[in-house]
Amino acid sequence: RDGGLMSRGTLDQAIEEQHDMVEGVLGRHYHNAAGYLLHSPPIVEFAGRVSAFGQHGMGGSVGFADLDGEIGFAYVTNRLHSRETNGPRSTSLIEAFYAAIA
């Protein structure tokens, strides 16, 4: 279905993998679509959803949309962590969110 702000075609492109790469600075493995990150464990966790796309930020901030679940999720923090992943707080919140809506 159309997403309102984005057409169905744009949403399809947002989850179509464009490249599977290891970035050069820290050697982290990412799956990318057209300007978005895809589920790329263990670095970027979107609850295992292949229909999810988004971005993660410094210290555990993360935002993504899940097309199959028809939801959006965002978490920002002012308490940074130094892990290369989403970190324990955002990962736990994502897991709890999906458990609550199941």
Secondary structure, 3 states (H helix, E strand, C coil): CCCCCCCHHHHHHHCCCCEEEECCCCCCEEEECCCCEECECCCECCCCCCCEEEEECHHHCEEEEECCCCEEEEECCCCCCCCCCCHHHHHHHHHHHHHHHC
